[in-house]
């Protein structure tokens, strides 16, 4: 069985400028970033209205649109998932976040 961990963005709106996975890979982990995943949008909800949001997500994002957006995945040796994810270095360019529906 293969276990994995997902590294999530701590910011509400940010562009990822650099991801360094070398430290996690050195410990034997297999790492995936947005550069490794095809840019095919999918729908993570069972029902989506309006149709403009039908396919609006990427598996791993290069631009986080909410806190917790997945930015990298790690498939480590058994028992080292948390450590492998912590070793991934991500640089973010913070974007202006809008929290008001009328402003948005």
C-alpha atoms as one frame of an Amber mdcrd trajectory, in Angstrom:
protein
   0.000   0.000   0.000   1.233   3.472  -0.831   0.645   6.303   1.596   0.919
   9.944   0.758   0.739  13.424   2.194  -0.499  16.628   0.631   1.222  19.943
   1.305  -1.337  22.736   1.474  -1.013  26.494   1.069  -1.302  28.556   4.285
  -2.424  31.705   2.420  -5.823  32.713   1.015  -4.421  33.915  -2.326  -0.859
  33.341  -3.506   1.111  32.464  -6.613   3.760  29.796  -6.201   7.069  31.119
  -7.473   9.333  28.215  -6.468   9.046  24.711  -5.024  12.161  22.846  -3.891
  11.605  19.139  -3.242  15.252  18.009  -3.165  15.410  17.521   0.629  12.295
  15.315   0.622  13.574  13.329  -2.359  16.927  12.835  -0.613  15.131  10.934
   2.157  13.546   8.651  -0.447  10.200  10.358  -1.028   8.558  10.720  -4.417
   7.279  14.300  -4.794   4.779  15.773  -7.207   4.182  19.455  -7.893   1.996
  21.339 -10.370   4.830  20.998 -12.889   4.422  17.188 -12.842   0.641  17.073
 -13.249  -1.186  17.741 -16.544  -3.068  21.076 -16.536  -6.501  19.483 -16.894
  -9.321  21.022 -14.899 -11.755  18.809 -13.015 -14.809  19.167 -10.803 -14.358
  18.234  -7.151 -18.060  18.677  -6.378 -20.852  16.288  -7.297 -23.190  19.130
  -8.236 -21.944  22.362  -9.763 -24.071  25.377 -10.611 -23.489  27.574 -12.551
 -21.900  25.698 -15.421 -18.984  28.157 -15.430 -17.690  26.419 -12.291 -18.231
  22.927 -13.668 -14.519  22.304 -14.140 -12.559  24.826 -12.124  -9.826  22.948
 -10.228  -6.388  21.527 -10.883  -5.055  18.584  -8.860  -2.050  20.637  -7.703
  -2.260  24.378  -8.089   0.374  26.893  -9.163  -1.868  29.626  -7.765  -3.624
  29.039  -4.460  -7.118  30.498  -4.312  -7.894  29.533  -0.732  -6.180  28.458
   2.462  -5.589  24.731   2.204  -5.259  24.511  -1.578  -3.060  21.509  -2.477
   0.336  22.597  -3.850   2.443  19.416  -3.615   2.076  15.709  -2.877   4.575
  13.379  -1.230   4.679   9.583  -1.363   7.381   8.784   1.196   8.830   5.682
   2.716   6.527   4.321   5.389   6.182   6.545   8.420   7.974   9.581   7.016
   5.114  11.395   5.278   4.822  14.299   7.671   8.578  14.819   7.671   8.770
  14.585   3.873   6.038  17.190   3.412   7.733  19.477   5.946  10.982  19.321
   3.949   9.387  20.784   0.821  10.306  24.456   0.521   7.700  26.652  -1.163
   8.093  30.335  -2.009   4.872  32.284  -2.433   4.104  35.639  -4.019   1.164
  36.859  -1.945  -1.785  38.246  -3.890  -4.568  40.494  -2.641  -7.333  38.401
  -1.120 -10.928  39.596  -1.310 -13.212  38.570   1.532 -16.295  40.606   0.640
 -18.826  39.120  -1.795 -19.893  42.509  -3.164 -16.292  43.588  -3.688 -15.507
  40.344  -5.479
